[in-house]
Amino acid sequence: MRTTTRTRRVPAAMAPMLALLLLSPAASGQIKNEKYRQEDKFRQLEEILPTPNEARTASGAPGRGYWQQRADHVIDVELDDEARRIIGRETITYTNSSPDPLGYLWLQLDPNHFRPDADAVTTATAPNLDGRVPFDALRRLLARRGFDGGVNIRSVEASSGDPLAYTINKTMMRIDLPAPLQTGEQFVFSVSWDYAINDSDVIGGRTGFEYFEQDGNCIYEIAQWFPRMAAYTDVNGWQHKQFLGSGEFTLEFGDYLVRITVPDDHVVSATGVLVNPEDVLKPEWIERLEQARTADAPVFIVTPEEAKENEKSKPSGKKTWIFRAENVRDFAFASSRKFIWDAQGHDVGGNQVMAMSFYPNEGEPLWSKYSTAAIIHTLNVYSRYTFEYPYPVAQSVNGPVGGMEYPMICFNGPRPEEDGTYSERTKYGLISVIIHEVGHNYFPMIVNSDERQWTWMDEGINTFLQYLAEQEWEENYPSWRGEPKDIVSYMRSTDQVPIMTNSETILQFGNNAYAKPATALNILRESILGRELFDYAFREYARRWKFKRPQPADLFRSLEDASGTDLDWFWRGWFYTTDHVDIAIDDVKLFAIDTGDPEVRKALERKKRDEEPTTLSQQRNKDLPKLVDEKPGLRDFYNEYDELAVTEDETQAFEKFLAGLSDEEKELLRTEANFYVVDLANLGGLVMPVILELQFEDGTTEEVRIPAEIWRRNSEKVSKLLLTEKEIASITLDPHLETADVDLDNNHWPPRAVPTRFELFKSARRGGDNPMRRAQKAEEEKKQEAESEEPGQRDDDSDDGN
């Protein structure tokens, strides 16, 4: 069939409208409320969120068809202290629980991040070389280009011993299977490898060693150290985004048996439970560990004095520490002869947990005072808001890594000064980082979100819980993130991306992935849902997804489902846009009922007339001679007439009006109330609840809380009626700084003068210093120095010259 295309000419009158349609967000998929030509801030998220299915329900809970893979590990690893290398062999039992046959498996080779040709290096943008560059910065820059910490794969074999074909693509390795792995089947294979450990001070990273020049020892914190199974999920299939440094890890749960061989004078901390203490610990250490299980305070297992002595030793051989961990998604360890070790047993909902800390003498006295206490505090608070901590140990290790988390173990950096003193910032920095990193056991080590894709799902949620735990540590704890007022400068800034942005492309990483989502959840808890509703819904989300892999939609839907509240407007504004909160009081108008009584009406008008200011000309003209005073005959009716005097006709008309009213209408007419209309403007774009504090003329106050839905018909301007019996003296918007409003100056009626100060200074002399004056000054100093030399010294110099 032949087809023809007909072109219709657009009438001139329609051209502007067509242009608007083509340029409008609606044309690109974003619906506009055409009545007001503004975005529909309350549009549902249905077209953004994935469609519910058997794996993930519309309520946000795992469905009856939910599945996830499993990877069990047996690992033998040696830490070569002399060469500073890792040499390992692992056997992985991979279980395919998916409905899909798998022809190959993907593993993460994270140490390849430290290759000179890694994407993290080749895509790094230029540093700022304008002006002064620190030596350390240049040293790190050059070292990163030359250090090769990439994985050397020695072998990949099936359980039969036959070699398996594999392909390495940067930080990922594909293993080709002899036959597709069907649903419910297992595949067992082994990988042998080695790599050079990075000097954390020079190369950086989440893993590495720290060298102590004064005693020649190292602290090793070893993570991302073995080829780890990439996640295969119902959402993304294989999650094999390259590791660029910001996006962390997406892993599978499994059981681990790990044998760690180290110099025989090292102390090892690791994920899981030590299963051969008699082989590696001194008898007195074992005895102290037993005492620590029921102690009321941390007990030194390895004392500071023993650690100092251990620093001086040389190994006579090797020891193998064996650890077992069940149902974890990762494994990390730390090793050093410098470690002090303290521990305290703690009951978490019937689960006996050993809280333990490992640190060098350089960490004292700060670490023995706060580390284990912070671990226990974290377990208590987080368990109350989510679920009881399920693992047998929780550990905090001081070493080269400033703050990083793994199942049952975390690495934390702050230390006191060399003389043992420390600043307030260091003290609270240590407590906060331990709370944060131990808290990561819950998110994402147990609630197993995709860190490679969504940093905020673990960092933001964890920062929110960290804030709650900090506030239960002591009154006025100096939390850096969580309070709405502390996010204002970021919300006001221009170089932003939405929270719902992939980890590697985030701008202002800390504010975007940590602070903003933490603040959003705090606002949701305090100002939108209230604590009772929020805490129930959040706990429901955590328990639903314990040991499972949630996506953002599962969090959004779970909190709405369990709280019974439509929060699509909140997720859209806070997580999908870069709008900020700036609500302003534009105007306040006062209305009262006009009863129609001429006596009342005209009395008010007379009062208003009498209170009008006298103009300057009126004041000066008052004493001028007036013609009507000189000639009274010029006066008439209007010289005595007062338009505000009540006439008989007006009185009779009002009485007739009253006679026609019912008793109820007469009662309404007698209502003595003030009708205030408050005009509000949404200048920042982010719709939020409106919280008003009313200050009355009698000195009393009242708080009015209006849900965000007030903006549902017009998200830019709304007016709110306030009916009061008392007169309002002033109104303050967001009086408790609940909403992260970026401009508080427009939050007051009547407007307030903004107090500020200026500083006086003494003016410098004109001209100041100049090159000639500096040269003359240097010449004069040189001359004075020469004249100050001893006469004998000058004679000696003269003799030598001859």
N, C-alpha and C positions, 0 to 999 in steps of 0.2 A: 504494500500500500504506500502510495506516495504521500508524504506529509509536507505541509507548508507552514512556515512560521510567519505569523502576522505581528507587526509592530504597531502598538497603539501609542499615539502621542499623548503625553501627560499634559492635561490643561495647565496653563501657567499658574492658576490659583492653587493647584494641588502640589506644585513643585516644592515649596518650602516644607509642606507636611511630609512628602516622600523623603526629602533629605533628612528630616528629623528621625523618621523611622529607620532609615539606613544607618544612621549614626548612633542610634540609641542603644543602650545596653540590652534592651529587649530583643533587638535584631541579632545580638550575639549570644542569646540564651539567658539573659538576665531580665526577668520580668519587671516591668515598671508599673506603678500605680498611675495610670494615665490621667486620672482625675486631678491629681496634684503634681504630675510629672516628677515623681520621686520613686526611689526604690521601695519595694514592699519588704520592709524589715521583718515582717512576720510570715513571710512565705515559708512553707514547710520545706524540709530538707529531702523530701522523698526522691527527687530527681538527682540529688547529689550522692546520697548514701546508696550502697549496694542493695540490690533486691534481696530480701530475706529468703532463706532456703532451708533445706533439711539440716545443714551444718550450723547455720546461724539464724536464729529466729528473729521475728519482728520485735520481740520483747527485749532483745539484747542478750539472751541466754544461749548457751550452746544447744544446738538442736539434737534430735535423736540420731541424726546422721553425722554428728561431729566425729572427726578422726584426727589423729596426729601420729607422726612417725616416732620411732624409738631407735636410739643408738647406745648400746652398751660397750664399755671400753675396759680392756686390760692393758695397762701401760707399764713398761719398764724404761726408766729414764735415768741418765747419769748427768750430774752437774760437774763439769770439769772446771775446777777452781783455778787451775794453772792456766789453761788455754781459754777459759771463760767461754765455754761452749756447752751446748745441750746436745746430747746424743740419746736418741730414743727409738723405741719400737713399740707399736701399739697393735692390738688385735681388736677390731670393731665388729660387733654383731649388729647388723642393720635390719630392722623389721619394717616391712612395707605394710602399713595399715591403710594406705590410700586405696581408692577404687581403681587406680591406674597401674598398668604394668610399666616398670621402669627399665629402660635399656641401658642406663648409665647412672652413676652417682656423682654428685658434686661435693667437694670438700673445700674448706677454707684453709689457705696457706697464709696466715696473717703475718708471719715474719718477713714475707716478701715485700711487705710495706717498707722494710728497711733496705731494699736494694737501691743502688744508685739510680737505676732507670725506672723505679716505681712511679706510678702515676702521681702519687703524693709529692714526689720530687719534681717531675717534669712539668706538672701543671701548677706548681707553686708560683705565685706572682712575685714580682721584684720587691725586695725590702726597701725601706726608706734609707737611701744612702746620702741624702742631702745633709751636709753638716757633719756632726760628730757621730761616729759609730763605735760602740764599745768593743773592746778586744774580744770579750766572751761571745758577742754576737757574731763577729767574723769567724771565730774559732768554730762555733757550731755550724755556721753556714758552710764552711769548707769541709768540715768533718762529715756532714750529711751527704755531701757529694761523693765522698771517697769511701765511706763505710759500706760494707756489704754484709748485711745480716740476713740475707735471703736463705730460704730453706734448700738444703741439699737433699733431694730424695734419693735414698740408697736403693730401695726396692719397694715394689707393690706386688703382693702375692695373694692368691686365693688360699683358702684353708687347706687345699690340696698341695700347696707349695708351688703351683704353677704361676708364672708371672702374669700380671694383668696389664693390659695396655692402658696408658694414661696420657693425658694432655694437660700441660700447665698453661693457664692463661692468667698471667700476672699473679693476683692473690687468690686465684681459684684453680682447682685441679679436678678434671673430669676423669673418672675411672670407668672404662667401658666393660660391661658385664658379659660373661660368656653367653648368657641367655637372659631374656627379660625377667625381671623379678616380679612375680605375680602378687596379687593382693593376699596378705596373710603369710607370705613367705619371708624367710630370713636369708641374708647373705653374710658370710663371715670372710673377712679379709684382713691382711696385715700391711702396715706401712712402716718402713724404717727411714729415719731421717736424722740430720744434724744441722746446726746453724750456730753462728757466732752471736753471743749475747751483747746487746748494745749497752754502751755507757750512758746511763740515763741523763747524766749531767751535760753530756756533749750532744748526744743524738736525740734525747727526749723520748717520748712515747709512754705507753701505759705499762711497760715492762722494762726490765733492765737491771743493771747493777750500779751500786754506789761505792766508790773507792774512798777509803779513809787513809789519807797519806800519813797521819801521825802513827798509826799502828800497822799499816800495810794490809788491812783486811777489807773485805767487801760485804755488803748486804745485797743479796739477790732477791728480787721480787719477780717471779717468773709467771707470765700469763700469755695467753694466745700462743702457746708454745708447742702444741701438737696439732697435726692436721685434724681439723674438726669438721664434722658433718654439717653441710649447709642444710637449711630447713627446706622441706618440701611441704607446701601447705595447700589447703583448699582455696585460698585467695589468690596466691601468686604462682603456684607451681614451685619450681626451684627459685629460692631467693639467692641469687648469685650476683648481686651488685658488687662491684669491686670495692675493696676497702681503701678509702682515701684518707681516713684519719678521723673524720667527725662522726659519720654514721657508724655505730658500734656493731653489735652482733645479734644474729638471729639463729638460735640453736635448738637442738632436740634434747629431750630428757632421756636419761638412761642411768644405769648403775656403773660405778667406776671402782676398779681395783688398781691402785697405782703404787708401784714400787720405786722409791726415789733414792738413788745412791749418791751420797755426798761424802766429803771428808769426815772422818770419824769424830772430829771435834765440833762439827756443826750442829746447831739446833734447827729443826725444821718445823714450820707451821704450814698446814695445807688444808684444802677442802676435805671434809670428812673426818673420820675417827681413826686414830692411830691404833692399829691392831697388833703391833708387836713391841709394846713399850719395854718389855724385859730385854730386848735385843739392843735398844738404842739409848735408853735412859739410865742414869745412875739410880741406884736403889733409893737414895734420899729424895730424888726428884719424883719417883713413883709414890713414895710415902706422902710427900707434900701435895701431889695431885689428889690423892685420896682425901686428905684433910680439906682441900679446897672445895670439894663437892658439897660440903655442908657448912662452909664458913660464912660468916656474916659480912666479911670484907675480903678483898682480893688477897691471895696468899702468893708469895714469891715461890715459884717452882725452881727457877734459876735466879739466884739473887744478884744484885748489882755487883757485889764483890766477886762472885763466881764468874760473872760475865767478863769482868776486868781481867781476871786471871786467864780466862779462856782466850782473850784477845792475844795474849803473849805466846800461846801454844802453837805448835806445828803438828799437823796431822801425822799419825803413824800408820794410817790405812784408810779404809772406807767403811761406811755403814749404810745399810739400806733401811729406810723408813717406809713402812707399808701403811697405806691409808685406804679405807673403804668409804665410799659415799653412795647413798641410794637416792635415786630419783632427783638427780641434779642435771642442769643443762651445761655445766662447764666445770673445769677443775683448774685451780691455781695453787702455787706454793711459794714459800719464802724460806731462805736458808742463809745462816751466818753463824760464825763463832762469837759474834758480838752480842747476841741476843740475851737480854733479861727476859724472863717469862713469868707473868703472873696470871692467876686464874681464880674464878669464883663460880661455884655452882648456883643455878637460879631456876626456880620453878616457873614455867610459863604455861599456865592452864593445865597443869598436870604433866607437862613435858619437862624433864630435867635437862637443862642446857648448861654446858660449860662455857662461860664467857671468859675469853682469854686474850691477853695482849702480849706482843713481842716487840721489843724496842732496845736500842743500844743505850749505854750510859749517857750518850749525848742528848737523849730525850728526857733525862731527869732534871728536876723532880716533877715535871709536868705530866709525863705519861703514867707513872704509877698512881698519881692522884686522880686522873680523870678518864683514862681510856676505858678500862673495864667497867667503871661506873656508867659511862656513856653508852656502852654496849647494852647493859642491862636496862637502862632507862629506855633506850630505843625499842627493845623487844617488848617492854611493858606497854608503851604508848601505841606502837604500830599494831600490836596484837589486839588491842582494844578497838581500834578503828577498822580492822580488816579481819584477820583470822589468827589463831594462835600459831606462834612460830613452830614449824614442824621438825626442824633439824636438831641434831644433838649438840652441836657446837656453834659458836659465833666468835669470830676472831678479828682483831685489829692489829695491823703490823705497821711499824714505823720504818721507813726506808726511803728510797729515791723517788717513788711515785707519790705525787701530791695528794691524789684521791682517786681510787678506782676500786670497783666492786666485783666480787665473784661469789659463788655459793659458799656460805659459811666462813668466808675470809675476805678482808678488804685491806687495801694499802692506803696509809694516810701519812701526810708529810710534816705538819708543823712541829717545831722543836723550840726550846728556850735558847737564850743566848749562851755563850760558852761559860759564863759565870753562874749559870743556873737561873738567872732572872728572866722574866718574860713580860711582854706587854699585854695589856687587856685584849688587844686584837688577836694576839697569838693564842691566848687562853681560850677565848670564845671561838676562834677559828678552828682549834683542835676539837673542841666539843662538837661544833657544828658539822665538821667534815666527817667525824666518826658517826654521828647520828645519820648523816646523809648516806654514807657508804654502807653502813650496817643496814640501813633502811632499804637499800637496793635489794636485799634478800627477798623482800616482798614484791618489789617492782624493779627489774623484770625477771629476777631469778626464779620466782614462783608464778606470779602472774606474767606469763612469758610473752611480752609484746615484741613487735618487730622493731628493734632499735636501729637497724640499718635503714629503715624507711621513716619511722616516726620517733625522733628523739624525745619529743615532749611526752609521749605515753609512759616513759619510765622516769625521765628526769623531771618533768613538770609535776607529775603526780607525786613523785618522791619528795620533791622540794616542798610541796604543799604539806605533806605529812611531817616533814622535817620541821616546818614552821610550827605545827601543832605541838611536836615534841619539845622544841626549844622553849615555847611558852609555858610548858609544864616543868621546865628545869628550874627556873627561878623567876621572880617578878621582874618585869622590865628587861627581860633577856634581849640583847641587841641583835635581833634577827635582821638579816640583810635582805631577805626576800619574803614575800607573803602579804605584807600590809599594802592596801591599795595606794596609799600615799607614796610608797617607795617606787612605784612603777610609772609615775606621772611623766618624768622626763623622757623615758623611752616611748611612752604612748604618744607624746608630743612630737617625737623625732620623725624625720622624713625617710631615712634609709631603712625601711622595714619590709618584711614580707609577712604574710599570714602565718599563724602557728601551723596550719596544715600545709607545710612545705617540707620537701624531702631534706633529710639531715645534711646532706652535702651542699645544699644551695641556700641554707639559712644565712641571713644577715643578722649581725648583733646576736651571736649564738646564745650567750648566757641569758640575755634578756628574753629572747624569743622562745627558747626551748625550756628554760628553767623558770624564770621569774614571771612571765606573763601567764602561762597556764596555771602556775601555782596561785597567783593572785586571782585569776578567774575562778578557780575552785573555792578560794576563800570567800570571794564575793557571793558565789552561788550558795555557800553554806550559811553565811552570816546575814545577807541582805535580801536574798531571793527566796530560797526554800526554807531557811531557818535551820537550826542545828539538828533538831529531832528528825525532820524529814530527810535532810541531806545525809546525816550519819547512817540512817537505816539504808538508804539507797546506795550509798558508797560501799557499805559493808556487803550489801547484796551483790554488787558488781565484783568485788574482790573475791568473794566466796564462789560465785558462779565460775570464775575464770582461774581459780587456783589450780596450778599445774596444767593450765591450758593456754592457748594463744589467742588473745583478743585483738580485735581491730578497733580503730576509732569509733566506728558505728556501733560496736557492741557496748562501748562505754556510754555513748550518747543515749542509746536506746535503753540501756539498763537503768540509768539515773532517771530518765523520764518514766519508765515503767514502774519502778519501785517507789517513786515519789508521787506519782499521779499528777504530774505537772508537764505541760507542753513547754519544752525548753528550746525548741528549734530556733527561735529568735536569738537566744543566748549563744548557742553554738555557732550560728551563722555570723553574728557580730564579732564575737571574741576570737573565734578559731578560723574563720574563713575570710576575714577582712582585716584591713589595717586601720579601720575607723578608731577614733578615740572618744572618750567621754568629755563633753563640754556642754553642759546644760546651763542656760542662763535665765535669770528672771528679767524678762523684757519690761514688764509693767505690772502695776497693781492698781485696780480700780475698786472703789468702795461704792456700793449701792445700798439703799435702804428703802422700805416700803413707803410710798406716798399714800397716806390714808385718804387724801382728798379734803381733809378738814382745813378750811381756809385760815382759821386761826393759827394752826400749826404751820401750814405751808408758808404763810406770809410772815410769821414770826421768824422762821428760818431765813427767809429772803432778806428781812430787815437786818438780821444778825450778820448775814454775809455782806450786805451793803455797808453796814457800819464798820466792818472789819477791813474793808478795802483801804489800802494805803492812800494817804493824801499826797498828791503829786507836788513837786517843788513849786510849780506855777500856782497851784491852788493855795499853797502856804503863803506865797508872796502877794497874791491877789486878795487875800482875805481882808486886809485893812484898807483897800482902795475905796474911795467914796463911791456910792452906788446911786444911780439916777433915780431909782424907784424910792429910795429913802428921801431924796430931795423933792420928788413929785409923787406923793402917795396915790394920786389919782390914776397912775399908770398900772396899779395892781388890779387883778381880777381873780376869778375863781381858781385859776391854775396856780396862782402864787401860794395858795393854802392847800392845794390838792396833794394827797399822798397816795400814789398808786398802790402802795403796799398796805393801805388801811382796808380792813375787812368790811364789805358792804352787806346790807341786809339781803340783797338778792343772792349773794354767794352763800350766806348762812342758810337761807331757805333751800337752795339747791342741794347743799350738802345733807340737810336733814331729810330731803326727799330721797336722795341716793341711799342713805342708811335705812330708810323705811322699806326699801325694796330688797334688802339683803336678808339672807337666812341667818340663823344664830351661828352656824358654822362659819359662814362667810364673814360675819362680824368679828368672830374670834381670830380668823386669819388676818383680818385687817389690823387687829390690835397687836400682831406679832412685832416684838421689838428685837430685831436681829440685824446684824451687819452682814451684808452680802459682799464678800471680797472676791473679785475675779483676778486670778494670778495668770498672767500671760507668760508662757515658757517657750524658749527656743532651743532646739537641739542643734548646736553649732558644730559638734564633733562628729555627728553621724551615727554614733553607737547608742542605740536605744537602751535605756536603763530605768530602773525604778526611780521615782522622784521622792526624795525624803526632805520634808520641810519642817523647820523648827519655828513655831510662832511665839513671839515675845509680845505679851499683852501690856497695855498701859499700866495695869496694876502690878506689874512685875512678875506675874506667873508665866509659865511656858506650857506649850503643848506640842507634841510631835505628830506629824501627819505623814503616813507612809503610803505611797501610791504605787501599785504595781506597774511594771514596764508596759503592760497592755494599754495604758493611757495613750501611747503613741500609735496604736494599731491603725487608726484611720488617717492620721497625718503624722509622719515621723519627723517633721521639721518644726512645726509650731502647734501648740495646744494651749487651751485655757482651762484652768481648774477653778471651780467655785468652792470657796471656803465660807461656811455659814457659822458665824460666831456671835455669842451674846456680848462678848467684851470687845473693846477696840484693840486692834493690832497695832503695836508700835513698830515692830520690825519683823522681817522674815529672812531666815537663813536657809539656803539650799545645801544639802549634803553636810549637815553640821558635824557629823562624826567621821567625815572623810572615808566614806564607805565605798565609793564608786570609782575611784581613780579619776575624778574630775580634774582636767588639766589647768583650768583657769578658775580660781576661787574668787577673783575680783568681781565677777558678774553674778555671784551667788547671793547677793544681799539686796534687800529692799528695806529702807531707802539705800541707795548706793553709798558705800563707805569710801572715805579717803584711804588710799593705800599707804600705810606708814613705811617710811624708809629713812635712811640716814645718809648724810654726805660727810666726807672726811676732809678736814683742813690739813694743808701741808704748807711747808715753807718753800717758797720758790727758790730754785737754784739760780746761781749767777749766770747771766747770759754768757754764751760763748762756751762755758765749760772747759774741759780739757781738749787739747788738739795735738796733732802729731808733733808740731814744733815744741810745744810746752813739754810733752812727754820726753822728747829727745834731750831738751835742755836739762830736765830733771834727772834723766839717766846719766848725763855727763857730769852733773854736779855730784850725784851719789858716787860715781866712779872716782872723782877727784877726792872726795872725803875719805873714801876707803883707802886710797893710796897714801893720804896724809896720816892715816891712823896706824900704818904699819910701824913696827919697832925700828929704831935707827940701826940697831945691830944687824937686823935682818936685811936692811937695804945695803949695808956695807958688804955683807956676805955675798949678796947677789951681784954686787959690783965686781968683787974679786973673781967670782966665777966667770963673769963675762970677759975678764981679761985673760 
